[in-house]
Amino acid sequence: MQSLLRWSVENSGNSPAPSQRTNIDPGLIDHILGKPDAQMMKEAIQIATDPSKDEDTRITALDDLEMLVESIDNANDLKKLNMWEPLHGLLSTADTTDPLKMQILWVIGTALQNNPAAQLTYLALDPLPVILSSLSPSTNSAKTRSKAMYALSGLLKHNAQAVRQLNATGGWHTFRGALEDSDINVRRKAAFLLNTLLMPTTVETFDAPSRMHTPLGASAPVHPNSHASMASDPESASTTTATMEALQKECESEGSSLMDALISALADPVPFGADGEWDKDAEFQENIVRLVALLYSCYRRDITVIRGPFRILHTFSVQCGGKFSDAQRHTLRGFFDGAERSGDVFGLSREEFSRLKSAIA
């Protein structure tokens, strides 16, 4: 036994070292471990921007990219990987088909959600004109217009600079049109976005983790890399003042204000549906009623509590000038009188509804 052991020890050093394999297929490694997200994102944008690929393949690549940028880290990597320019360039190209445009807007809207860093990066490309043009019913399908509103929402929410640019480009005029869009989903999103832009936003720092308090009453994580601009300048997230000004300013081409357009959309909505058979939509009307109540709470500087996800817990912290005009009050009184007779209070309690009605009177 000892002889056998001694022979084993003496001969173990003479065995050749195992050679490293150099013919391993990288595709096999990717299959086992999975490709890094950054690599998949680069591959997706290469396919999406390749005109030699068929449309379905390009749309699938954009769909994959949209799922990847749901992660805020991957959304931030769009800048590191120099992908914003080709993505926006594809959106801006005249021969980009409607289905491709819809998918691009979806990617953009997802990447911008709750991400001030991505908002500022994309805003530097002056994207508002092409996004607003995507809201035109004459050249875009209902699905594309809906995704354009989604992308616009992602760019404008909690972003005072973007709202100022919207004002500078005359974008509120296009926004008026969205309130009368033939597709009710576009109208709903437009009214929802106006509510969001009108409500105040505050950023508070807690020990761990920090949270950003949104107008929806929920809280979303604050990422140091993504929310640095918001944390250093909380006013950069406040869109209330600019939105108030836009609502009250008279549009020269229309001869009326955005507030007039909202009241008209509430009291005398444009029919919608396949055959124009519908003229009322509970969700759309409820959003506008909440917005009207929100405006009045701003004027009175009191506390208005509204049921649902738009609950307002505090008064606005900014100086809010202006009041409803006599014509606006007259239209609203007529609308709310009719609604009360039909028992419709738009998600408000009876007390809240009566309070709003008396405020308008």
N, C-alpha and C positions, 0 to 999 in steps of 0.2 A: 504493500500500500504506500509506504514512504517512498519507494523507488518510483512508483507511478506518479506520485505528487511532484517529486523532484523533476521528473522528465517533463511534466506538464508546465512547470514554472520555467524551465530552461528553454522550452520551445515556444512559449507564448509570445516572446519578443520578436520572433522571426516571421510571424504571420503578417502578410501585407495589409495595410490599412484599407478599409472599404472605400471605394471610389465614389465621389459625389455624382449623382445623375444630372446630366445637363440637357436631357431630351424631354423634360416634363412639359407637357402642353399647358401654356398659360391659361387657355380656356378652361382646362380641367380645374385649375386652382380657383379661377373665378366662379366656376360652378359649385365648388365645395364651400368656399369662404364668402362668395358674393363680391360683386364689384364695389369699389368705394362709391359713395353717392356723387362725389365730384366728377368722377369718370362717367357715370351714367348721365349726369346733367350735360356734360360736354357732348356726349354721343347723341343725346336727344336734340340739342340745339343744332348740331351738324345735320341731322336728318331733316329737322323741321325747316331749315333754311336752304335745303338742297332742292332746286326746282326740277331736277331729274327724277326725283322720287315721286311716286303716285300720291295723290291727295290723302288717301286713307292711311298710308304709312306715315306721312307727316303729321296727321292729326293724332295718330296713336303716340308718336314721339312727344307731342305737346301735352297729351293727356298724362303720359308718364312724368314729364317735367312738372306738371301742376301738382301731382301727388308728392313729388320730392320737395317742392318749395313750401309745402305745408309746414315743414320744419323751419323755424326761424333761422337756424344756423345755415341751412341750405339756401334760404332766401337771401341771406347776407352774402353767401358765396357767389351769387349772381354778379356782384360787383368785382369780387376777387378774380373770378374767371372771365371777366370782360364779356358777360353775356347780355347785359341790358341793351347795349347798342344793337346787336343783331336782332334781338327780340323786338325792340321798338322799330327797327328798320323794316322788319317783315310786316309789322302792323301798318306801317306807313306806305308800303309799296302799293302802287295802284292796281297791279294785277293779282294781289292776294285775294283769294276767293273768300266768300262769306263764311263758309264753315271753318276755314283756317283762321280768319279774323276772330270769330267767336271763341275759338280755342285759345288764341293768343291772349285775348282780353281776360279769359279765365285764369290763365297763368299769372298775368300781371296783377289782377285783383287779389289772388291768394297770396302772392309774394309780399304785397303791401300791407296786408292786414296786421294791425297792432305792431307796426315796424317803422318807427320814425326814420331810422337810418336808411331803409330801403326807399321810403317816400322821398327823402331829400335827394338821394342818388338819382332816382327816376325823374324827379321834378327838374333836375338840371338838363334833361333832354328836351324840355319844353313839350311835354306829351299832351297837354290839355286840348290843343286844336284837333289832333287826330282822334282822341277819345270822344270829344264832343261830336265830331263828324260821324262817329259810329252810332250816334243816337238818331240819325236821320232816317225816318221811315222809308224814304224814297230809294235808298241805296243799301239798306241793311235789313236783314230778317228780324223778326221779333226776338228770337233767341240771341242774336248778336246784340241787339239794343239792350236786352236785359243784362248781358254780360258787360256791356259798356258801362251801364249804371253801376254794376258791381265793381268794376275797375275804378270808376270815378269815386265811388264811396271809399274804396281802399286808399285812394290818393288824398282825399279831402279830410277824412275824419281825424280830429285832433291835430290838424295841420294848418295853422293860421296862414303860413306863407302860401300854401296851395290855394286856399280860399281867396286870398288877395289876388293871386294870379288869375283865378277864375273870373274875378270881377274885372281885372284889367283886359282880359280877352273877350269880354262881353258874353261869357259863358252862361250867365243867368238867363239870358234870352232863350238859349237852347234848353235850359232847365225848364222853362215855362212850357215848352212844347212837350216835354216828358210827362207833364201833369195831364195832358190830353191825348197821350199816346193810345193808339188803337189796341195795344196789348195791355191788359190790366196789370200784369206783373211789373211792367216798366213803371206804371203810375204808382203802384204800391212802394216800389223801391225808391222812387223819387220823393214821395211823402215821408217815408221812413228816414231817408238821408237828411232831409230838411230838419226833422225833429232832432236828429243826432247833432247836426251842426249848430242848432240853436241852444242846446243844453250846455251848461258849463262843465268843464273837465278840470279836475285837480289831480296833481301827482303828490302823493305822500310817501315819505320814506320810512319804512319800518326796519327792524333789525334784520330779520331773515324769514322769508324772502320779502323783498320790496314788492309792492303791488301798485298797479295803475288803476284808479277807480274810473270806470267808464260810465257814460250816461245811462247805460242799461241796468245799472244797479249791481252788476257783477264786477268781478275784478280779474284782470289779466296779468300775467307775470311781467315784471319789468326786468329786461335783460340789460346789464350794464353797457354792452357794446351797441345794442340796438336803440336804447332809450337815453343815451347820453345827452343828446340835444334837449330832450324834454325835461330831463332831471335838472340840467343846468339852467334852463330857461322855461319854467312852467307856462309862461304866457304864450310860448310858441305853440302850445296845444289848445289854446282858447280860440274857438271860432265863433263865439257868440256875437261879438260886436259887429264883425264883418257881415254875418248872416242877417242880423237885425237891420243893418243899413240896406242890404240888398232887398229885403222883404218890403221895405217902406219906400225905396227909391222908385220914382216913376220911370218906366221905360218909354223913351221918346217915340220909338217906332210903334208901340202898342197903345200909348196914351193912358197907361194904367200901370199899377205896381204889381210886383210878384204876389203881394198879399191879396190884391184884387183877383189875380189868377187862381189863387188857392181857394178863395171864397166861391168863385165861379165854378171851380171843379167840384166843390162840395154841394152847392145848391143847384147847379145846372150841369151835371156831368155829361161828357160826350159818350154816346152809346158805344158799347164794345161787344165782343163776341163774334162768332163766325158770320152771323147775319145781322150784327148790330142789335141783337135782341135784348141786351142787358144795359141798364143805365145806372144801376146801383151796385156798389161793392162794399160790404161791411168793413173789411179790413182797411180799404183805402179811406173811407169816410171816417173811420175811427182814428186813423193816423192824423187826419187834418183837424178833427175836433180836438184831439190832444194838443196839436200844435197851436190852435186858437187859444185853448186854455193856458198853454204855456206862455204865449204872447201876453195874455192879460195878466198873468202872474208877474211878468216882467214889468209891465206898465205900473201895476199897483205896488210892486215890491213887497208882496205878501207871500205867504206860503200856500201853494196850491198842491194838493195831493191828487194824483191821477192814478187810477188802478192800472194793473198790468205791468209789463216790463219797463214802462217809461215812467215809473214812479219818481216824482220830484220831491226831494226831502228838504231842499233849502231854496231860498230865494236867489235870484241872480246877484252876483257880486259886482256887476257893472252898471253904469248909468244907462238907463233905457229910455230914450225919448220917444215921442210920437204916441198917437192914439188911433183907434179905429175911426175912420171917417163916418159921416152920417150915412152915406150910401152903403158902406160896409155893414154898419150896425143894422140898417133896415133889412138888408139881405139875410144877415145872420138871424135876426129875430124871426123872420118869416120861416126860415129853414128849421129853427129849433122849435117853433110853435107846432109845425107839422110833425116833426119827429116825436114830440112829446105826446101828441094825440095818438100816434101809432104805437106808443110805448117803447120807442127806440131811444136809448140813452147812451149808446156808443161805448159801452164798457165802463161808464162812470156810475157811481152810486147815485141814488136819487138826490141826495144832499149836494153832491158835487155838481150834478147836472143843473139843479136849481140855482146853485151859486153862480155857475157860469152863465146861465141864461139871464139872471138878474144883473150880472156885470155888464153884459152886452146891452141890456135895456137902459 
